[in-house]
Amino acid sequence: MSGPFEIRYLSTAENDLDNIFDYIMKDNPSAAVSLLEKFDYSISQLAINPEIGVVPKDYRLKKLGYKILIIGKYLVFYVVKANTVQIRRIIHGARQYSFLL
């Protein structure tokens, strides 16, 4: 694989990120900003090495080419297409997720 890869957020992932930020912002604005910076840094690393995520255990997701980047308690689901990393969902790790994708 050659790089750098373009990072592209699908609208569902952008909504996920907005919802996470808004939820945390209500109780702890500095924690919300800190988490957003952590997301930004960690996801930007995919532009250099999109293989850093783990392969999901779910057979359907694995077959569809998904990888998961773990950021704290959150899971970033993404797929690599050509020279683009598509960020598809960002959810809390405690949630059931197979029906979301």
N, C-alpha and C positions, 0 to 999 in steps of 0.2 A: 504494500500500500504506500502511496505517496501522499504527502501532505503539503501544506496544511489543508485541513478539511474545513468546509463552510459549516457553521452551526446554524440550523434553521429550526425555530420553534413552531410547531403546529398550534393552531388556535386553542385546542384543548389544553395543551401544556401551558400556554400563556395564561389561560383562565385558572388552571390549577395553581400556578405560581402567584397570581393575584389573590386568589382565595386564601392561600397559606399566609401570605404577607398580611392581608387585612385581618385575618383571625388573630395572629400573634400581635399585630400592631395595637389591638384594642387593650391588651393587658400589659405589653412590654415593648414600647416602640424601639428601644435600643437593641433588644433581642431580634426584632423583626428585621432591622437594618443589617445586623450582623449575619443573620441567616441568609438574607438576600445576597450579601457579599460572598458568603461561603458557596452558595449555589453558583453564582457568577464565575468564581474562580475555578471551582471543580468542573463545571460544564465546559468552560473554556479549554480545559486540558484535553477534552475530546478532540479538539481541532488538531492537536499534535499527535495524539495516540487514541484513536477511537476504540481500540481493543482493550482498554483498561477496565471496561465494565465486565460483569459476570454474565454467564449464560443462564437464563432462567431455568428452573426445574420443570416448569409447566411445558409439556410437550408441544402444545399448539403455539405458544409464544416462541419457543426455540425454533420450530419449523418456519415461523414467519420472520426469523432473523433478528429478533429482539435481543438486546443486551440491557443490563440494569447497572446503573451507576448508583452506588449507595453513598448518600450524603447525610450523615447523622442518622436520624430516624426516618429519613425520606428515601424514596426509591425514584430514580429518574429512568424512565423507559425510553429507549431510543433504538433507531435502526440506521445502519449505514447504507446509503444508496449512492453509488459512484463516488464522488468527492464531497458528499454532503452527509452530515450527521443530523438526522431528523429527531428532534426531541418531541416525543409523542404524548407522554403523560408524566406528571410529578405527583406522587401520592405518599401519604404517611404509610410507613411499613406495617403498621398494625391492621390496615384495611385489607379486605379481600380484594384482589385486583384483577383476576382473570376476566370477570364480566365487564370491566371498565375499558378493556382494550379491543 
